[in-house]
Amino acid sequence: MKKLNLCLSLLISASLSANAQQGGWHLIKDKITTPWAEKVDPKAPLPEYPRPQMVRANWQNLNGIWSYAIVPKAVTGPAKYTGEILVPFAVESALSGVGKTVGKDSMLWYKTTISLNKTLKGKDVLLHFGAVDWRTEVFVNGKSAGIHEGGFDPFTFNITPYLKGGSKQEIKVSVWDPTDDGPQPRGKQVKKPEGIWYTPVTGIWQTVWLEGVAKTHIDATKQTPNIDDHTLSVSAEVSNSQPGDKLKITAWDGKTQVDEKIVDAGATAVLDIKDQKLWSTTSPFLYDLSVAVIRNNKSVDEIKSYFAMRKISLGADANGVQRMLLNNKFVFEYGPLDQGWWPDGLYTPPTDEAMNFDIDKLKAMGFNMIRKHIKVEPARYYTYCDKNGMLLWQDMPSGDLGNRWENRPGVLDKATDQQRTPESEGYYRKEWNAIISSLYNYPCIVVWTPFNEAWGQFKTVEITEWTMKKDPSRLVNSASGGNFYATGNIVDLHNYPHPAMPRPEIFGKTQAVVLGEFGGLGWPVDGHTWQANKNWGYQNFKNADDLFKKYSSFTDRLQELIKLGLSAAVYTQTTDVEGEVNGFMTYDRKIIKMPVESLQRVNSKLYDPSLVK
């Protein structure tokens, strides 16, 4: 009888385990979470329109509960699906409801059956992915609709040929991601997280959505302001255009039309922006924009967008030192290194409110800039920065590490270039090109950074000059923290923990001098750390008073350096991240370690225009 009871007990336990595995989605609570994790609606996570720079009304959000399976890479597809996953949260994350690692030897599969909105019928249907890490193949009703490689750039497939009669459609997605076992751009995720390296991120991590468009439709726009000429140049990529098609481009200040131009499809329109209102960190004015394809005097397709009149450039001060200028005036750029990671969503913020919280708090602390570090954010992040006057320095996510780093400018010693294979170079070039193209229209972005601390750094001069040519409207920080070459607009020192700078009389005649990373003052707050031990900062403290006293002394030193030639500085960092405890906020965003008002007071003195002549 005891043996029978034992067998029944094991059988019931196994059954409960299987049912739990097959059961509905739930938030995994084995780590700390943000206040917004509990607000996530599994029926409609991240429901907001995902592409605010190019808006159409006819769209359908596909975020929500999908089926998933993890199978060996050699297998063509799963025989059955294991359970449920909440899209768009990476499979390793708590908010995915899965919390499993995939690795280079396995494939992650997704499946869902959708009902097409009635408004999409009779249209070309575009399937959009904000981002999927890393190699993605999409199947619609059993047929391959396309393959994409890249973990940080949006991509689209026209799935119209694969749709079947009726509203029900099956979508499957396969994803392979080798993390740091491959040469592809992968940012700070590694298979064995520790120190400054974090948990792997695999699969869909930004919004998935459908859009109904005409056969002839706008795929992308390019908007370039010129405040010196009071003009805005606009062009558009149009699919299936016909001879005689026109573009009608209209700029608006509220309900007042500023200018309108009609040009041939494929041509560039130059709009006159009279009495222009400049975008700045203190007055982030945005104009509205519409772009329409016109055929036989009728609109075939139209998108809504916005733009800003702003300029970023270099100019010499009274001592001949190059300074970073915003709208032809020196504005000291100061902000945190921002990893953009979440304890519950990893790459993905739990909600729009959570994402905006970080930006709002940094603005309240007195920062006017964020260095987006080795990661690309969802489009709505950049729009929120546009609306709030937050400058952005955008890093290229690194990959294929292995070369040596020399962090001292002007010193020949340790630096080496990574000898990347043609395949590895191709991955980098393709994704960097796609990232710049997808983010080009956001006025908040003022600096591109191709390389950081020699991580996978290769052909520095060539990559830097290509970046400058692709986007001459912004500055290029070729190698943040080294390895240094005589190229780009900026020379960027990393120095921990105290502020320092390259000597401006040596380096500042042709480039702006910046402090690309410093600080890193740590304080592990009990009950708000990712792990029990091995938490670290560049200098650790036990209370807010001592932490703030040290931080305040750093801002005093920055004032002195600004007078000498410093154009910008980046403090490490916005929040704690996994084992790093050097954030202004804890990783769960529940504790702000120093008073916001005190930070604002000591930071605001850095923008005193009398510091520079």
Residue, then its C-alpha position, 0 to 999 in steps of 0.5 A: m500500500k505504501k508503494l502504491n501511495l508513493c506511486l500515486s503521489l509521484l504521478i500526481s506530482a508529475s501531473l501537476s508539474a506538467n500542468a504548471q508547465q502547460g498552464g497560463w502565463h504568470l510573472i516569474k518572481d524569483k528576482i526583484t521587479t519594478p512597480w510596473a510589472e504587476k500592471v502589465d496586462p497579458k491580454a494587451p502588453l505595451p498596447e501603444y502605437p509603436r512607430p510615432q515618427m510614421v503614423r497610420a491609423n490602420w494597424q493591429n497590435l499582435n502583442g500578447i500570449w503566444s505559444y513557444a517551444i525550445v528545440p535543438k537547432a538541428v530540428t526543423g520545428p517543434a512537434k508540439y509547443t511547450g507552453e505560453i510566452l508573453v510577447p514582446f518580452a524576451v524568453e529569459s525575462a520574468l515578464s515572458g512567463v518562461g525564464k529559460t535560457v536558449g543558447k547557440d545549440s537551440m532554437l526558440w519557436y513562437k506560434t499564434t493564430i490571429s484574427l485580422n481586423k476588418t480594416l486590413k482586408g483588401k489592403d496590403v498587410l505588413l507584418h512589423f517587428g520592432a526588434v528580435d534578437w537575433r536571426t529570425e524567420v517568419f512563417v505565415n500559414g506555413k510558408s516562409a515570409g522572410i528572414h532577418e538578421g539583427g537584434f536591434d533594428p526594426f524589420t517588416f515583411n509584406i505578408t499579403p501573398y501568404l494570407k488565406g481566405g477568412s480572418k484566421q491566420e497562423i504566424k510562426v517565428s523561429v529565432w536563433d541567437p548565439t549570444d556571445d558565442g557568435p560574432q554578431p552585435r549583441g551588446k552587454q548580454v553574455k551566456k555567463p553574466e557577471g560584472i558589467w555583463y548581463t543576462p542573455v536576451t533571445g527572441i522578440w523584445q519589441t512590439v509585433w504589429l500589422e499595418g494595412v496599406a495601399k499597394t503604393h505606400i511610403d516605406a520610410t522618410k528622411q527629414t533633415p533640418n537646416i536652421d541656418d537656411h530656415t529649411l527642412s529637407v524631406s524625402a521618402e522611399v515609396s513602394n510600387s510608385q508609378p510614373g507621375d506619382k507625386l509627394k505632397i509634404t506639409a509642415w504644421d505649427g499646431k493648426t497653422q500650415v507653415d509650408e507645403k511642397i509637391v515634388d516627384a516621388g523620389a525627389t527631395a522637397v525643401l520646405d521653408i520654415k519661416d519664423q522658425k522655433l528652435w528645438s532645445t533642451t529647455s524648449p523642445f518645440l516639435y512641428d507636425l509633418s504629413v507626407a502623402v503620395i498623390r496620383n491623379n490629384k488623389s491621395v494614395d497613401e499618407i503618413k503623419s510625422y513630426f520634426a524639429m529645427r535644431k542643429i548640432s555642430l562644433g565651434a571654437d571658443a575664445n581659446g581656440v578649443q572646439r566645443m559642442l554647439l546646440n543651435n550654434k551656441f555652447v550648451f554643456e551636455y551632461g547626463p548618465l550612462d544608460q544601459g536601458w535594462w529592466p529586472d523584469g523585462l531585460y531589454t523591454p520596459p514593462t510599460d510605457e509609463a515605466m520607460n518614461f519614468d526613467i527619462d522624467k526622473l533624469k530630467a528632474m535631476g537636472f540632466n540634459m543628455i543620456r548616453k544610450h549605452i550599447k543598446v537601441e531602444p523602442a521608437r517611443y523612447y526616442t519620441y519621448c526624449d524629443k518631446n522632453g528636450m533630452l539629448l541622446w548619444q547613441d552607441m552601436p551595440s558591440g560584438d565580436l570582442g577580443n582585441r586589446w584596449e588602450n584608454r589613454p589618448g595619444v599613447l601607443d601601447k596596448a591598442t589593437d584592432q579586432q581582426r573580424t572575418p568578412e562575415s563579422e564585418g558584414y553583420y556590423r556594417k549592415e546593422w549599424n547602417a540599419i540603426i542609423s537609418s531607423l533613428y535618423n529622424y529623431p531630433c534628440i539624437v545628436v551623437w553617434t558612437p560606433f565603438n566603445e572601449a575597443w569592444g570589437q573595434f575594427k577599421t576605426v577610421e573607415i567606419t567613422e568616416w562612413t558614419m560621418k558621410k551617412d549622417p553629416s547632420r550629427l557628430v560622431n564619437s568614433a571610439s568612446g574611451g579608446n582606442f583612439y585615432a585621429t578621426g571623428n568629431i570627439v575625443d572621449l576619455h573614460n576615467y573612474p571614479h573622479p572627473a578628468m579630461p584629455r588636455p584641451e591644448i593638445f586634443g581640443k584644436t580639432q575635436a571636442v573634448v569629452l569625459g565619456e564615462f566617470g563616477g560609478l559610485g556604488w551603494p547596494v540598497d538592502g532588499h533592492t539588489w539583483q543578487a545577494n553578493k558580488n555587488w559592486g561599484y567603482q567606489n562603494f558607500k553605505n548611506a545617501d549622505d556620504l554618496f551625495k557628498k562625494y557626487s557633489s564634489f565631482t560636480d565642483r570639479l566638472q565646473e573647473l574642467i568646463k572652463l578649461g575646455l570640457s564639452a560634455a560628461v557622462y556619469t555612470q549610471t541611471t540605475d543599478v543593473e544586475g551586479e552593478v550597484n552604481g545607479f542613481m536608482t536601484y534596479d527595481r526603480k523603487i529607491i532613488k539613492m540621492p534626493v532629486e532636488s539636491l541632484q538638480r541643484v548641483n547639476s544645474k550649475l554646470y549649465d552656467p553660460s559664464l563658464v565659457k567664453 
